[in-house]
Every structure is written in structure tokens, then in C-alpha cells.
Amino acid sequence: MNKLDSTIGVKKIELLFAENIDFPSIDISQEKKSLIEKIRIKHLLWIPRLLFTRTYRALPKILKDIFFSLSIIHKSPASKMFARTRYDEFRILIDAKVSSMSLKAVPDHYVDVVKDTFNAGFYKTNLSDLSELDEIIEDVVNTTNPSHAGARPYFKDGKNEKIEGSYSAYYSFSKEYNQKMNKILQSDLTNDFNYHLSALAGYKCTFDDIIYSLSVVYGANSNDEMHQDTFSSVAKGFLYLQDIDSNNAPFEYLEGSYADAKFRSKETNRAVLENDSHSSGSTRLRGQKLQEALKKYKLQSFTGSKGLFVLANTAGYHRKGIHNSSKPRIILACGVKRKGVISKFLINLVAMVKFKFIQERN
């Protein structure tokens, strides 16, 4: 019997790479549908968001800075006028203050450890049994087409020079599979997990809010560069489906960098003023600036056994580590929805009031 026929999930993906066999591809022509057939109710709910985004793109740069200053889509100052001020630093400070409101809804016996998570910018734990995920992974690889999810085969330095041997594929899971995976994984989590997740996301959320994708990467890609995702806190997770050592692209994070509004805004403003549009949105650190950052903050390189689950606030600086392995790196990448500062404030305010009410009743 062929090894591939008797193997599923992660092991099968590793074998496909080892034997240089292409992944299964979906015949899109067999799934062609009319526009009416494709439309679902959920798609109609995207219309306000689409209009919001179109309005943002159409505005002059200065008006973007004024009217969208606290929006999650406004990653960096659009105009040089605002980049010469402390505009971005104040936005980061406001977001940090609003995000810290999530700590007000944490029970006293968890407060200290959750504060540590908020200040460091990451949290890690270990999940013991991932065997039930293999059938789900097998199905999603065989029935869906992947995307690159921002992991491009070139560095975002404007040169667009292709990185040889670079491979990135991100497979999305259905709503039903997301719910099933949450049910499988949450049995291993400690009672304080949701508080750590909320601290990193900047607003009250739970494990059930997490959405997953299967990430298969090989070689270098644009995520190898040290970068921040945006000015505002956002929680992402990385669940290792293999043993990951220093040669197999571990997730890496500059501890405490999220909280340093002065440093983060300075680098973003510099990119805007230098017309480095490739670095200003999700600000990149290169050369001397990267070396300075590595001296300023402790680099956390998350190596570990299969089942290591890392959560991070990716508004802090992070990257994919070096890949020198013959195997692809296979993980579940996950996260919760990004929220703007105003949405965070309202969610946290409600959570604080509820928490206070429950405390008083008890």
C-alpha cells in the first residue's frame, strides 16, 4: 500500500513535500454558479463595510488622518503633515489605554498573570491531543483552494524580487469546522484562557470567537521581516501541528514592543516621510533599525513540541523565524476579529459593568 494512501492530515502534507508531489487542486470550473446562486444573506451584510472601505480609499490623505484616526483600517498616518507630529504615538497610547480596560473584567486571582500577558504581548500554553484534527485537515486540503494570506514570495521592500523556493498556502475552514475545532481544543485550556485572549485582543472576547486557517509554509516569505500588523492591538494565535525547532520557522516576537508607543510611532512616521509605502502600513524593521530593536527588546523565539499554542498581540513586532528544514512548517493560524478603538471601548465598558454587577451580587 502506498504510504500516501494510509496517511492523513499533517503527516500526509509532509510526505507530499518529501516526494515533491503537488497538493490536490480543486476544479473551479465544476463549481461555477450564477451570481444569484452565489449570493447569501451574509454577503449582504458586507455592503456597509464595503461602503466604509470605499469611502476611506476615496478621501484625501489629510481627511483620512482626521476622520479615520481610530479606525483599524487606518494603519499609519496617510499624510506627511501628520507623520511629523505625535499623531501616531497618541493613537497607540489611546488604544493601549482602551485595551487595558479589558483587565478591569478579570477576577482578582487572575489579574497579575493576565497583566503580565498584556505587558509582554504574548501568552503560551500546551494542548495535549490534536489527533482529532487530522480528518478535518485532510478534508480542507482536498476540498478548498488556498490563499497566500499576506505571506508573499518576496520581501516588502519595493523590489519585488522573487524568493526562490518560497511556498505559502493558507486554507480556510468552514464555520462548522471552526466550531468543531473549538470544541476539540478547548477541553485542554485552563480557566483563565479567555482573559489572556481578551488582554491581547484589547477587548472582551472568548475562545469561541477564534477563527482558524491551516498554514503550510516552506522557505522564506514576506513575513520573515520583523513587522507590526497595525497601530491597534490585535490577537493572533499559532498552534503548532509539528515539533518546531529553531530551523523550522518558529514564531518570534519582541517582548513588550506593543507598549512602546514612542518607538513604534517613530518607525512608522519615518517610513511615511521617506515614501516607503511598503513599510508604513505594517511597519518593517530592517538593517540598523532591526539591530537596535533586538537590543532594546527581548526576542522570544517560540520553539516547542507539537501542541504548543502561542497567542500574541501582533501590533507588537514579530516575524516568522528562519526556515532551514526539509519539512514545511505546518500550523493552525488563528485569531479573533479586529476591532477599532471605539468598538473596543464600548465592548470593554459593557464587560466592566457586567463584571461589577456580578461581583456586587456575589
C-alpha positions in Angstrom: 0.0 0.0 0.0 1.2 3.5 -0.9 2.3 5.5 2.2 0.1 8.4 1.0 -3.0 6.2 0.9 -2.6 5.2 4.5 -1.7 8.7 5.8 -3.9 11.7 6.5 -3.5 15.3 7.8 -0.2 16.7 8.8 1.9 13.6 8.0 0.4 13.4 4.5 1.3 17.0 3.8 4.9 16.3 5.0 5.0 13.2 2.6 3.7 15.3 -0.3 6.6 17.7 0.2 9.2 14.9 0.7 8.2 13.2 -2.5 7.7 16.5 -4.4 4.1 15.8 -5.2 1.7 18.7 -5.9 -1.1 19.3 -3.5 -4.6 18.4 -4.6 -6.2 21.2 -6.5 -9.9 22.0 -6.8 -11.5 22.1 -10.3 -13.2 25.5 -10.0 -14.9 25.0 -13.4 -17.1 22.3 -11.9 -18.3 24.6 -9.2 -19.3 27.5 -11.4 -22.5 29.1 -10.2 -24.6 32.1 -11.3 -24.2 35.4 -9.4 -27.7 34.8 -7.8 -26.7 31.3 -6.7 -23.5 32.7 -5.1 -25.2 35.5 -3.1 -26.0 34.6 0.5 -27.6 36.7 3.3 -24.2 37.1 4.9 -22.9 38.7 1.8 -25.5 41.5 2.0 -24.1 42.2 5.5 -20.8 43.1 3.9 -22.3 46.1 2.0 -21.8 48.6 4.8 -18.3 47.5 5.3 -17.6 47.7 1.6 -19.0 51.3 1.5 -16.9 52.2 4.6 -13.7 50.9 2.9 -14.5 52.6 -0.4 -15.2 55.9 1.3 -11.8 55.6 3.1 -9.9 55.0 -0.1 -11.5 57.9 -1.9 -10.7 60.5 0.8 -7.6 62.8 0.6 -4.8 61.8 2.9 -5.3 64.5 5.4 -9.0 63.7 5.7 -8.2 60.0 6.3 -6.0 61.1 9.2 -8.7 63.2 10.7 -11.8 61.1 10.2 -10.3 57.6 10.5 -7.7 58.2 13.2 -9.1 55.4 15.5 -10.2 53.0 12.8 -8.5 49.6 12.4 -8.1 50.1 8.6 -6.1 53.3 9.1 -2.8 51.5 9.9 -0.5 54.5 9.7 -0.6 58.3 9.1 -1.5 58.9 5.4 -0.2 62.4 5.2 3.4 63.7 5.9 1.9 66.6 7.8 0.6 64.2 10.5 3.7 62.0 10.3 5.7 64.9 11.5 3.6 65.1 14.7 2.9 62.8 17.6 -0.4 61.8 16.0 0.5 58.1 15.7 2.0 57.9 19.2 -1.2 59.3 20.7 -3.3 56.8 18.7 -1.2 53.9 20.1 -1.4 55.3 23.6 -5.2 55.7 23.3 -5.6 52.2 22.0 -3.4 50.8 24.8 -5.5 52.6 27.4 -8.7 51.4 25.9 -7.3 47.8 25.5 -6.2 47.8 29.2 -9.9 48.2 30.1 -10.2 44.5 29.4 -8.2 43.9 32.6 -11.0 45.5 34.7 -13.2 42.5 34.0 -10.6 39.9 35.3 -11.1 38.2 38.7 -8.6 39.2 41.3 -6.9 35.8 41.4 -6.0 36.1 37.7 -5.2 39.8 37.5 -1.4 39.6 38.0 -0.8 36.9 35.4 -3.1 38.5 32.8 -1.4 41.9 33.3 1.9 40.1 32.6 0.4 38.8 29.4 -0.8 42.3 28.4 2.6 43.9 29.1 4.7 41.2 27.4 2.3 41.0 24.4 2.1 37.2 24.3 0.8 34.1 26.1 1.6 30.4 25.6 0.2 27.1 26.7 0.3 23.5 25.5 -2.5 21.3 24.1 -2.0 17.6 24.5 -4.1 15.7 22.0 -4.5 17.1 18.4 -5.3 13.7 16.7 -8.9 14.6 16.0 -7.8 17.5 13.8 -6.2 15.3 11.2 -9.5 14.3 9.5 -10.6 17.9 9.3 -7.2 19.0 7.9 -7.4 16.2 5.3 -10.8 17.3 4.2 -9.9 21.0 3.9 -6.8 20.3 1.9 -8.7 18.1 -0.5 -11.8 20.4 -0.9 -10.7 24.0 -0.8 -8.3 26.3 -2.6 -5.6 28.1 -0.5 -4.7 31.7 -0.4 -1.3 33.4 0.4 -2.9 35.4 3.3 -0.3 38.1 3.0 2.7 35.8 3.0 4.2 36.8 -0.3 7.2 35.1 -2.1 9.2 38.4 -1.9 10.1 40.9 0.8 8.0 44.1 1.0 10.9 46.4 0.1 9.5 47.6 -3.2 12.0 45.5 -5.3 9.5 42.6 -5.8 12.4 40.1 -6.2 11.0 36.6 -6.0 12.4 34.4 -3.2 13.4 31.1 -4.7 11.8 28.0 -3.1 9.2 30.1 -1.2 5.8 28.4 -0.7 2.8 29.6 1.3 -0.6 28.2 1.4 -3.4 29.1 3.9 -6.6 27.0 3.9 -9.8 28.5 5.4 -12.1 26.3 7.5 -15.9 26.4 7.3 -18.0 27.8 10.2 -18.9 24.2 11.1 -15.3 23.1 11.2 -14.3 26.1 13.2 -17.0 25.2 15.8 -15.9 21.6 15.8 -12.2 22.5 16.3 -13.0 24.8 19.1 -14.9 22.0 20.9 -11.9 19.7 20.4 -9.3 22.1 21.6 -11.0 23.9 24.5 -11.0 20.8 26.7 -7.2 21.4 27.2 -7.5 25.0 28.1 -7.2 26.5 31.6 -10.0 28.6 33.1 -8.0 31.9 32.6 -7.5 31.5 28.8 -10.3 33.9 27.8 -8.8 36.6 30.0 -5.4 36.3 28.3 -7.0 36.3 24.9 -9.0 39.4 25.7 -5.9 41.2 27.1 -4.1 40.6 23.8 -7.1 41.4 21.5 -7.8 44.6 23.5 -11.4 43.8 24.1 -13.6 41.2 25.8 -13.7 38.0 23.7 -13.7 34.2 24.2 -12.2 31.1 22.7 -15.4 30.6 20.7 -14.6 33.8 18.8 -11.5 32.3 17.3 -11.3 31.6 13.5 -8.7 29.2 12.1 -6.8 28.6 8.9 -4.3 25.9 8.1 -0.9 27.4 7.3 1.6 25.5 5.3 4.8 27.4 4.5 8.3 26.5 3.2 11.3 28.7 2.8 11.4 32.4 3.3 8.5 34.9 2.6 7.5 38.5 3.4 6.6 37.5 7.0 10.3 36.8 7.7 10.8 40.6 8.1 10.2 42.0 11.6 7.0 43.9 11.4 3.9 45.1 13.3 0.4 44.5 11.8 -1.2 47.8 12.7 -1.2 50.5 15.3 -4.1 48.9 17.3 -3.9 45.7 19.4 -5.0 42.5 17.6 -4.7 38.9 18.8 -3.4 36.2 16.6 -2.6 32.6 17.6 -0.2 29.9 16.3 -0.9 26.2 17.2 2.0 24.0 16.2 1.0 20.8 14.5 4.6 19.5 14.4 7.6 19.8 16.7 9.1 23.2 15.8 12.8 23.9 16.4 14.9 26.9 15.6 15.3 25.7 11.9 11.6 25.2 11.2 10.4 28.8 11.2 9.3 29.3 14.8 7.1 32.3 15.6 9.2 35.1 17.0 8.2 38.2 19.0 9.8 41.3 20.5 8.6 41.1 24.1 7.0 44.4 25.3 7.3 46.2 21.9 3.5 46.7 21.7 3.5 49.0 24.7 6.3 51.3 23.4 4.3 53.9 21.6 7.2 56.3 21.1 9.4 53.7 19.3 6.6 52.2 17.2 5.3 55.6 16.0 8.8 56.8 15.3 9.4 53.9 12.9 6.0 54.3 11.2 6.4 58.0 10.8 9.9 57.5 9.3 8.5 55.2 6.7 5.8 57.6 5.7 8.2 60.6 5.5 10.6 58.5 3.4 7.8 57.5 1.0 8.3 53.9 1.9 4.7 52.8 1.3 5.8 49.1 1.5 6.8 49.6 5.2 4.5 52.3 6.5 1.3 50.2 6.9 2.6 47.2 8.6 5.9 48.8 9.6 9.0 46.8 8.8 12.3 46.9 10.7 15.5 46.3 8.7 19.2 46.7 9.0 20.4 49.0 11.8 16.8 49.7 13.0 16.3 46.0 13.4 19.6 45.6 15.4 18.6 48.5 17.6 15.2 46.8 18.3 16.8 43.5 19.1 18.9 45.2 21.7 16.0 47.2 23.1 13.6 44.2 23.5 14.0 40.6 24.3 13.5 38.3 21.3 11.1 35.5 22.1 11.6 32.5 19.7 8.8 30.1 20.3 10.3 26.6 19.7 8.5 23.6 21.1 6.7 20.3 20.7 3.6 19.7 18.7 0.7 21.2 20.6 2.4 24.4 21.6 -0.2 27.2 21.4 1.1 30.8 21.2 -1.1 33.9 21.3 0.3 37.3 20.6 -0.7 40.9 20.2 0.7 41.4 16.7 0.6 45.2 16.9 3.9 44.4 18.6 6.9 43.5 16.4 7.0 39.9 15.3 8.1 37.6 12.4 8.3 34.1 11.0 11.7 32.7 12.0 14.3 31.3 9.6 13.3 28.1 7.8 16.2 25.7 7.2 14.3 22.4 7.4 13.5 19.9 4.7 9.9 19.8 6.0 7.3 22.5 5.6 6.1 24.3 8.7 2.5 23.4 9.4 0.4 25.2 12.0 -3.1 26.3 12.7 -3.0 30.1 12.4 -6.0 31.7 14.2 -7.3 34.9 15.5 -10.3 37.0 16.6 -11.9 39.8 14.7 -10.0 43.1 14.7 -11.9 46.0 16.4 -11.4 49.7 16.1 -10.7 51.7 19.3 -14.3 52.9 19.7 -15.7 49.4 19.3 -13.2 48.2 21.9 -14.2 50.9 24.3 -17.9 50.1 24.1 -17.3 46.3 24.4 -15.0 46.7 27.4 -17.3 49.2 29.1 -20.2 46.7 28.9 -18.0 43.9 30.1 -16.8 46.1 33.1 -20.3 46.9 34.1 -21.4 43.3 33.9 -18.4 42.2 35.9 -19.0 44.8 38.5 -22.7 43.9 38.8 -21.9 40.2 39.2 -19.3 41.0 41.8 -21.8 43.1 43.8 -24.4 40.3 43.6 -21.9 37.8 45.0 
